[in-house]
Amino acid sequence: MRRSWAVSGLMCGALVGACDPSTSGAGGILAGLASIAGAVACPELTGRESALRASFSPDPKINLKVAAFVQATRQLVAVAYKMEATVGATCRAIGGDLGIDAAEMEARDDAGPTQAACAAVRARIDAALQAGVRFSAEFTPPVCEVDAKREASCDARCKLAGAAGEVDADCRGSCQAGVQLAARCSKPALRLSVSSELAELQRLAASLQRRLPALIVAEVKLATRAVVALEQVATIGASLEGKLDDASAHAKACVAAASVAVATAGLRIGVSVKAGASVRAGAGVNTDG
């Protein structure tokens, strides 16, 4: 489950300081401006219709590559935002169960809303641990599976017109990244107890047992499937830039805008995984098996 964040880390520098797009400080502002600029340069990144139906270039091969890359980027961004929202909402729900002041869970200059909410919950867990309380967890991790039929359809989707059985590798890679992002994960089984009869700590254990499964699914899906897709899409985006010498200006603009969107999604994924894992680990739940 431990994978390198080198790709998103390198791209962080390209965003000129936007190393945490979820914060309310300068990084968040820059990332927001980058998103707006990307949507203007390439409307297909945010349109309602699939990017696969759009026209990026009169060259069928380039069009296939760019369309698949933009569509995979859209899926990656959607998953990153959805999972971040899930992690943040879960931490806020636990905080609500425990009576944590909402102001403690609000975004601040050094932390976005997800980080702040999860940090407040982790602080409450740490206070219990420092008092000598211990959590005991019985845990069955979620299992994530991809749709085999959808994966097999990538070759048909990426077959080059007029080419006998030839499949475009960049298109197939983007398509397979989308399949990873669409993986379905089972709900984990969790039984959590705490070594104290105090009502406040019993409430903490009950809240964690009820809320953590959603957070764990988000963490596992992000730290496995989404990271695989992120690295794959980022690599394809980098390779495409060297194949667009004869492409239209629009195709070039969309690849550039999508590459920035991939970087921002990677940063959001990193924030979400770290925030969720902090709460889960504090409760003594180990997802490493």
Phi, psi and omega in degrees: 000337180280113181237157182287140175258024184299320183299307181292330179294318178294321181289337178303317180297326180293339180273009175054054174098356181278060187275357172213092185292351182268352183279163180268003181271203186299322180301316179296321179295315180297318180294323178295318178295322179296321179295317179297314180299320180296320180293325178290315182291328184219085181302335181296342179290335184234001182293164181285326181277152178302139177295341180293341179267355184276163178248118181252337184200145175290344177279113184304322183291315178294320180300318180297315181297310185292317181300315180294321180294315179296319180294318178296322178297317178302316180295319180297314179297317181299316180294318180300315180292317182296315182291323177297319178296321179296314180298313180297315180296322179295315179295321178294325178294317177298316178301320177296319178300326186267356180076023176292134180302131182303329180296331179290340184255008180277153178298150177218181186301325184258006182204134175284178184299321179291313178301314184296316181295315181290325178295323179295320178291317180298324178298321178293321177295316180299323179298321178292318180296320179293337178274004177094003179284145179231143176259146177234127185234135169251120193222131172246115186292158176289156176244127181252134181227143176267160177279110184299322180294320179294321179295319181293334182286348182298323180296318180293320181294328188255016179287133181284134180298131177079000180255127183291096175074002183281131181246133180288124185293320180295316178299314181297320179297317178296318180297316180293329175297319177297324178296318177300319182292334181272005181303143178259137182243136178288161178280130180287152174265132183218129173233119188235135177228163182229145185276051179201145178263000179300135184302321182297320181283330174294322176296320178299312181296319180294319179294316180297318180297321182284322189264331187298326181307318179296320180293320181294318177301316179299315181297314182295317181294321179290314187282351178243284185297312185292325179291321176301313181295319180301310181296322181292314181292320179298319179295318179296317179300317179295321181289328181295326183301334179269004182243012188247021182304320183258012182278165178290161178299325180294318179299317179296318180296322181290321177295318179295315180294319180294324179297321176294320179296322177297317179299314180296319178298319179299321179292320177296320178299316179300316179299315184294315180298315182296317181294314181292319181296328180298315180291313181300315180292324178300328179277003177080019179263118183256119180268003182275002176088000000 
